Amino acid sequence: MSLIIGWAINAASLLLLAWLMPAVTVAGFGTALVAALVLGLLNTVIRPVLLVLTLPVNLLTLGLFTFVINGFLFWLAARFLEGFEVRSFGWAVLAAIVYSLISWTVSALLPRGR
């Protein structure tokens, strides 16, 4: 059940992000659900591989290159999904940061079930 709630929180976070940032467009809640699913799958499968491959750069930048990786995955999801658009790669990096902050805040405000 918590997986479905987390998925809905991420979809709602995407809609809020699209409302806050003019460079991000989400067609509707259905598109946000699909985008949240794709972002979750990309972060689960591709992100660890990218983190290992870019470890030297990540160490040199003291972990700041992780923001670029997150932005790349956000941009990649927007490139493949119809109805989910990001204006440029720079906006994708900023959107990924704001998206994770919104999602984290909403998740932290909700009570945890046992």
CNS distance restraints for C-alpha pairs under 8 A (distance, minus, plus):
assign (resid   1 and name CA) (resid   5 and name CA) 6.39 0.50 0.50
assign (resid   2 and name CA) (resid   6 and name CA) 5.98 0.50 0.50
assign (resid   3 and name CA) (resid   7 and name CA) 6.13 0.50 0.50
assign (resid   4 and name CA) (resid   8 and name CA) 6.20 0.50 0.50
assign (resid   5 and name CA) (resid   9 and name CA) 6.12 0.50 0.50
assign (resid   6 and name CA) (resid  10 and name CA) 6.18 0.50 0.50
assign (resid   6 and name CA) (resid 107 and name CA) 7.66 0.50 0.50
assign (resid   7 and name CA) (resid  11 and name CA) 6.23 0.50 0.50
assign (resid   7 and name CA) (resid  33 and name CA) 7.18 0.50 0.50
assign (resid   7 and name CA) (resid  36 and name CA) 6.57 0.50 0.50
assign (resid   7 and name CA) (resid  37 and name CA) 7.05 0.50 0.50
assign (resid   8 and name CA) (resid  12 and name CA) 6.10 0.50 0.50
assign (resid   8 and name CA) (resid  33 and name CA) 6.93 0.50 0.50
assign (resid   9 and name CA) (resid  13 and name CA) 6.00 0.50 0.50
assign (resid   9 and name CA) (resid 103 and name CA) 6.62 0.50 0.50
assign (resid   9 and name CA) (resid 106 and name CA) 7.23 0.50 0.50
assign (resid   9 and name CA) (resid 107 and name CA) 7.27 0.50 0.50
assign (resid  10 and name CA) (resid  14 and name CA) 6.23 0.50 0.50
assign (resid  10 and name CA) (resid  33 and name CA) 7.82 0.50 0.50
assign (resid  10 and name CA) (resid  36 and name CA) 5.76 0.50 0.50
assign (resid  10 and name CA) (resid 103 and name CA) 5.89 0.50 0.50
assign (resid  11 and name CA) (resid  15 and name CA) 6.48 0.50 0.50
assign (resid  11 and name CA) (resid  29 and name CA) 6.99 0.50 0.50
assign (resid  11 and name CA) (resid  32 and name CA) 4.77 0.50 0.50
assign (resid  11 and name CA) (resid  33 and name CA) 4.96 0.50 0.50
assign (resid  11 and name CA) (resid  35 and name CA) 7.36 0.50 0.50
assign (resid  11 and name CA) (resid  36 and name CA) 5.36 0.50 0.50
assign (resid  12 and name CA) (resid  16 and name CA) 6.21 0.50 0.50
assign (resid  12 and name CA) (resid  29 and name CA) 7.56 0.50 0.50
assign (resid  12 and name CA) (resid  32 and name CA) 7.23 0.50 0.50
assign (resid  13 and name CA) (resid  17 and name CA) 5.99 0.50 0.50
assign (resid  13 and name CA) (resid  99 and name CA) 6.37 0.50 0.50
assign (resid  13 and name CA) (resid 102 and name CA) 5.97 0.50 0.50
assign (resid  13 and name CA) (resid 103 and name CA) 5.62 0.50 0.50
assign (resid  14 and name CA) (resid  18 and name CA) 6.17 0.50 0.50
assign (resid  14 and name CA) (resid  26 and name CA) 7.46 0.50 0.50
assign (resid  14 and name CA) (resid  32 and name CA) 6.10 0.50 0.50
assign (resid  14 and name CA) (resid  36 and name CA) 7.47 0.50 0.50
assign (resid  14 and name CA) (resid  99 and name CA) 6.63 0.50 0.50
assign (resid  15 and name CA) (resid  19 and name CA) 6.32 0.50 0.50
assign (resid  15 and name CA) (resid  26 and name CA) 6.52 0.50 0.50
assign (resid  15 and name CA) (resid  28 and name CA) 7.62 0.50 0.50
assign (resid  15 and name CA) (resid  29 and name CA) 7.21 0.50 0.50
assign (resid  15 and name CA) (resid  32 and name CA) 6.60 0.50 0.50
assign (resid  16 and name CA) (resid  20 and name CA) 6.17 0.50 0.50
assign (resid  17 and name CA) (resid  21 and name CA) 5.91 0.50 0.50
assign (resid  17 and name CA) (resid  24 and name CA) 7.23 0.50 0.50
assign (resid  17 and name CA) (resid  95 and name CA) 7.29 0.50 0.50
assign (resid  17 and name CA) (resid  98 and name CA) 7.19 0.50 0.50
assign (resid  17 and name CA) (resid  99 and name CA) 6.22 0.50 0.50
assign (resid  17 and name CA) (resid 102 and name CA) 7.85 0.50 0.50
assign (resid  18 and name CA) (resid  22 and name CA) 6.62 0.50 0.50
assign (resid  18 and name CA) (resid  23 and name CA) 7.64 0.50 0.50
assign (resid  18 and name CA) (resid  24 and name CA) 4.98 0.50 0.50
assign (resid  18 and name CA) (resid  25 and name CA) 5.34 0.50 0.50
assign (resid  18 and name CA) (resid  26 and name CA) 6.12 0.50 0.50
assign (resid  21 and name CA) (resid  95 and name CA) 7.62 0.50 0.50
assign (resid  23 and name CA) (resid  85 and name CA) 7.95 0.50 0.50
assign (resid  23 and name CA) (resid  86 and name CA) 5.70 0.50 0.50
assign (resid  23 and name CA) (resid  87 and name CA) 5.12 0.50 0.50
assign (resid  23 and name CA) (resid  88 and name CA) 7.88 0.50 0.50
assign (resid  23 and name CA) (resid  91 and name CA) 6.60 0.50 0.50
assign (resid  24 and name CA) (resid  84 and name CA) 7.54 0.50 0.50
assign (resid  24 and name CA) (resid  85 and name CA) 5.73 0.50 0.50
assign (resid  24 and name CA) (resid  86 and name CA) 4.63 0.50 0.50
assign (resid  24 and name CA) (resid  87 and name CA) 6.57 0.50 0.50
assign (resid  24 and name CA) (resid  91 and name CA) 7.90 0.50 0.50
assign (resid  24 and name CA) (resid  95 and name CA) 7.53 0.50 0.50
assign (resid  25 and name CA) (resid  83 and name CA) 7.22 0.50 0.50
assign (resid  25 and name CA) (resid  84 and name CA) 5.60 0.50 0.50
assign (resid  25 and name CA) (resid  85 and name CA) 5.04 0.50 0.50
assign (resid  25 and name CA) (resid  86 and name CA) 6.49 0.50 0.50
assign (resid  26 and name CA) (resid  31 and name CA) 6.57 0.50 0.50
assign (resid  26 and name CA) (resid  32 and name CA) 6.41 0.50 0.50
assign (resid  26 and name CA) (resid  83 and name CA) 5.69 0.50 0.50
assign (resid  26 and name CA) (resid  84 and name CA) 4.65 0.50 0.50
assign (resid  26 and name CA) (resid  85 and name CA) 6.67 0.50 0.50
assign (resid  27 and name CA) (resid  31 and name CA) 6.04 0.50 0.50
assign (resid  27 and name CA) (resid  32 and name CA) 7.63 0.50 0.50
assign (resid  27 and name CA) (resid  83 and name CA) 4.86 0.50 0.50
assign (resid  27 and name CA) (resid  84 and name CA) 6.47 0.50 0.50
assign (resid  28 and name CA) (resid  32 and name CA) 6.21 0.50 0.50
assign (resid  28 and name CA) (resid  83 and name CA) 7.88 0.50 0.50
assign (resid  29 and name CA) (resid  33 and name CA) 6.13 0.50 0.50
assign (resid  30 and name CA) (resid  34 and name CA) 6.39 0.50 0.50
assign (resid  31 and name CA) (resid  35 and name CA) 6.00 0.50 0.50
assign (resid  31 and name CA) (resid  82 and name CA) 7.89 0.50 0.50
assign (resid  31 and name CA) (resid  83 and name CA) 6.35 0.50 0.50
assign (resid  31 and name CA) (resid  84 and name CA) 6.86 0.50 0.50
assign (resid  32 and name CA) (resid  36 and name CA) 5.93 0.50 0.50
assign (resid  32 and name CA) (resid  84 and name CA) 7.65 0.50 0.50
assign (resid  33 and name CA) (resid  37 and name CA) 6.22 0.50 0.50
assign (resid  34 and name CA) (resid  38 and name CA) 6.16 0.50 0.50
assign (resid  35 and name CA) (resid  39 and name CA) 5.97 0.50 0.50
assign (resid  35 and name CA) (resid  77 and name CA) 6.95 0.50 0.50
assign (resid  35 and name CA) (resid  78 and name CA) 7.80 0.50 0.50
assign (resid  35 and name CA) (resid  81 and name CA) 7.11 0.50 0.50
assign (resid  35 and name CA) (resid  84 and name CA) 7.15 0.50 0.50
assign (resid  36 and name CA) (resid  40 and name CA) 6.04 0.50 0.50
assign (resid  37 and name CA) (resid  41 and name CA) 6.21 0.50 0.50
assign (resid  38 and name CA) (resid  42 and name CA) 6.07 0.50 0.50
assign (resid  38 and name CA) (resid  77 and name CA) 6.55 0.50 0.50
assign (resid  39 and name CA) (resid  43 and name CA) 6.02 0.50 0.50
assign (resid  39 and name CA) (resid  73 and name CA) 7.22 0.50 0.50
assign (resid  39 and name CA) (resid  74 and name CA) 6.79 0.50 0.50
assign (resid  39 and name CA) (resid  77 and name CA) 6.35 0.50 0.50
assign (resid  40 and name CA) (resid  44 and name CA) 6.09 0.50 0.50
assign (resid  41 and name CA) (resid  45 and name CA) 5.99 0.50 0.50
assign (resid  41 and name CA) (resid  46 and name CA) 7.95 0.50 0.50
assign (resid  42 and name CA) (resid  46 and name CA) 5.22 0.50 0.50
assign (resid  42 and name CA) (resid  47 and name CA) 6.45 0.50 0.50
assign (resid  42 and name CA) (resid  73 and name CA) 6.66 0.50 0.50
assign (resid  42 and name CA) (resid  77 and name CA) 7.94 0.50 0.50
assign (resid  43 and name CA) (resid  47 and name CA) 4.84 0.50 0.50
assign (resid  43 and name CA) (resid  48 and name CA) 7.49 0.50 0.50
assign (resid  43 and name CA) (resid  73 and name CA) 7.37 0.50 0.50
assign (resid  44 and name CA) (resid  48 and name CA) 7.12 0.50 0.50
assign (resid  45 and name CA) (resid  49 and name CA) 7.41 0.50 0.50
assign (resid  46 and name CA) (resid  50 and name CA) 6.28 0.50 0.50
assign (resid  47 and name CA) (resid  51 and name CA) 6.07 0.50 0.50
assign (resid  47 and name CA) (resid  69 and name CA) 7.33 0.50 0.50
assign (resid  47 and name CA) (resid  70 and name CA) 7.77 0.50 0.50
assign (resid  47 and name CA) (resid  73 and name CA) 7.67 0.50 0.50
assign (resid  48 and name CA) (resid  52 and name CA) 6.28 0.50 0.50
assign (resid  49 and name CA) (resid  53 and name CA) 6.18 0.50 0.50
assign (resid  50 and name CA) (resid  54 and name CA) 5.99 0.50 0.50
assign (resid  50 and name CA) (resid  69 and name CA) 7.24 0.50 0.50
assign (resid  51 and name CA) (resid  55 and name CA) 5.82 0.50 0.50
assign (resid  51 and name CA) (resid  58 and name CA) 7.80 0.50 0.50
assign (resid  51 and name CA) (resid  66 and name CA) 7.38 0.50 0.50
assign (resid  51 and name CA) (resid  69 and name CA) 7.70 0.50 0.50
assign (resid  54 and name CA) (resid  58 and name CA) 6.00 0.50 0.50
assign (resid  55 and name CA) (resid  59 and name CA) 6.02 0.50 0.50
assign (resid  56 and name CA) (resid  60 and name CA) 6.25 0.50 0.50
assign (resid  57 and name CA) (resid  61 and name CA) 6.19 0.50 0.50
assign (resid  57 and name CA) (resid  65 and name CA) 6.92 0.50 0.50
assign (resid  58 and name CA) (resid  62 and name CA) 5.98 0.50 0.50
assign (resid  58 and name CA) (resid  63 and name CA) 4.81 0.50 0.50
assign (resid  58 and name CA) (resid  64 and name CA) 6.56 0.50 0.50
assign (resid  58 and name CA) (resid  65 and name CA) 5.14 0.50 0.50
assign (resid  58 and name CA) (resid  66 and name CA) 6.76 0.50 0.50
assign (resid  59 and name CA) (resid  63 and name CA) 5.94 0.50 0.50
assign (resid  61 and name CA) (resid  65 and name CA) 6.21 0.50 0.50
assign (resid  64 and name CA) (resid  68 and name CA) 7.56 0.50 0.50
assign (resid  65 and name CA) (resid  69 and name CA) 6.54 0.50 0.50
assign (resid  66 and name CA) (resid  70 and name CA) 6.16 0.50 0.50
assign (resid  67 and name CA) (resid  71 and name CA) 6.07 0.50 0.50
assign (resid  67 and name CA) (resid  93 and name CA) 6.41 0.50 0.50
assign (resid  67 and name CA) (resid  96 and name CA) 7.78 0.50 0.50
assign (resid  67 and name CA) (resid  97 and name CA) 7.22 0.50 0.50
assign (resid  68 and name CA) (resid  72 and name CA) 6.03 0.50 0.50
assign (resid  68 and name CA) (resid  93 and name CA) 6.04 0.50 0.50
assign (resid  69 and name CA) (resid  73 and name CA) 6.31 0.50 0.50
assign (resid  70 and name CA) (resid  74 and name CA) 6.21 0.50 0.50
assign (resid  70 and name CA) (resid  93 and name CA) 6.69 0.50 0.50
assign (resid  70 and name CA) (resid  96 and name CA) 6.12 0.50 0.50
assign (resid  70 and name CA) (resid  97 and name CA) 7.90 0.50 0.50
assign (resid  71 and name CA) (resid  75 and name CA) 6.01 0.50 0.50
assign (resid  71 and name CA) (resid  89 and name CA) 7.02 0.50 0.50
assign (resid  71 and name CA) (resid  90 and name CA) 7.74 0.50 0.50
assign (resid  71 and name CA) (resid  92 and name CA) 4.91 0.50 0.50
assign (resid  71 and name CA) (resid  93 and name CA) 3.69 0.50 0.50
assign (resid  71 and name CA) (resid  94 and name CA) 7.15 0.50 0.50
assign (resid  71 and name CA) (resid  95 and name CA) 7.34 0.50 0.50
assign (resid  71 and name CA) (resid  96 and name CA) 5.39 0.50 0.50
assign (resid  71 and name CA) (resid  97 and name CA) 7.81 0.50 0.50
assign (resid  72 and name CA) (resid  76 and name CA) 5.94 0.50 0.50
assign (resid  72 and name CA) (resid  89 and name CA) 7.10 0.50 0.50
assign (resid  72 and name CA) (resid  92 and name CA) 7.03 0.50 0.50
assign (resid  72 and name CA) (resid  93 and name CA) 6.99 0.50 0.50
assign (resid  73 and name CA) (resid  77 and name CA) 6.16 0.50 0.50
assign (resid  74 and name CA) (resid  78 and name CA) 6.36 0.50 0.50
assign (resid  74 and name CA) (resid  92 and name CA) 5.95 0.50 0.50
assign (resid  74 and name CA) (resid  93 and name CA) 7.49 0.50 0.50
assign (resid  74 and name CA) (resid  95 and name CA) 7.86 0.50 0.50
assign (resid  74 and name CA) (resid  96 and name CA) 6.16 0.50 0.50
assign (resid  75 and name CA) (resid  79 and name CA) 6.20 0.50 0.50
assign (resid  75 and name CA) (resid  86 and name CA) 6.62 0.50 0.50
assign (resid  75 and name CA) (resid  88 and name CA) 7.73 0.50 0.50
assign (resid  75 and name CA) (resid  89 and name CA) 6.23 0.50 0.50
assign (resid  75 and name CA) (resid  92 and name CA) 5.37 0.50 0.50
assign (resid  75 and name CA) (resid  93 and name CA) 7.93 0.50 0.50
assign (resid  76 and name CA) (resid  80 and name CA) 6.58 0.50 0.50
assign (resid  77 and name CA) (resid  81 and name CA) 6.22 0.50 0.50
assign (resid  78 and name CA) (resid  82 and name CA) 7.74 0.50 0.50
assign (resid  78 and name CA) (resid  84 and name CA) 5.26 0.50 0.50
assign (resid  78 and name CA) (resid  85 and name CA) 5.02 0.50 0.50
assign (resid  78 and name CA) (resid  86 and name CA) 6.15 0.50 0.50
assign (resid  79 and name CA) (resid  84 and name CA) 7.90 0.50 0.50
assign (resid  79 and name CA) (resid  85 and name CA) 6.98 0.50 0.50
assign (resid  81 and name CA) (resid  85 and name CA) 7.77 0.50 0.50
assign (resid  86 and name CA) (resid  91 and name CA) 6.76 0.50 0.50
assign (resid  86 and name CA) (resid  92 and name CA) 6.16 0.50 0.50
assign (resid  87 and name CA) (resid  91 and name CA) 6.44 0.50 0.50
assign (resid  87 and name CA) (resid  92 and name CA) 7.64 0.50 0.50
assign (resid  88 and name CA) (resid  92 and name CA) 6.25 0.50 0.50
assign (resid  89 and name CA) (resid  93 and name CA) 6.39 0.50 0.50
assign (resid  90 and name CA) (resid  94 and name CA) 6.51 0.50 0.50
assign (resid  91 and name CA) (resid  95 and name CA) 5.83 0.50 0.50
assign (resid  92 and name CA) (resid  96 and name CA) 5.95 0.50 0.50
assign (resid  93 and name CA) (resid  97 and name CA) 6.47 0.50 0.50
assign (resid  94 and name CA) (resid  98 and name CA) 6.30 0.50 0.50
assign (resid  95 and name CA) (resid  99 and name CA) 5.79 0.50 0.50
assign (resid  96 and name CA) (resid 100 and name CA) 6.14 0.50 0.50
assign (resid  97 and name CA) (resid 101 and name CA) 6.29 0.50 0.50
assign (resid  98 and name CA) (resid 102 and name CA) 6.12 0.50 0.50
assign (resid  99 and name CA) (resid 103 and name CA) 6.06 0.50 0.50
assign (resid 100 and name CA) (resid 104 and name CA) 5.88 0.50 0.50
assign (resid 101 and name CA) (resid 105 and name CA) 6.04 0.50 0.50
assign (resid 102 and name CA) (resid 106 and name CA) 6.17 0.50 0.50
assign (resid 103 and name CA) (resid 107 and name CA) 6.07 0.50 0.50
assign (resid 104 and name CA) (resid 108 and name CA) 6.02 0.50 0.50
assign (resid 105 and name CA) (resid 109 and name CA) 6.27 0.50 0.50
assign (resid 106 and name CA) (resid 110 and name CA) 6.52 0.50 0.50
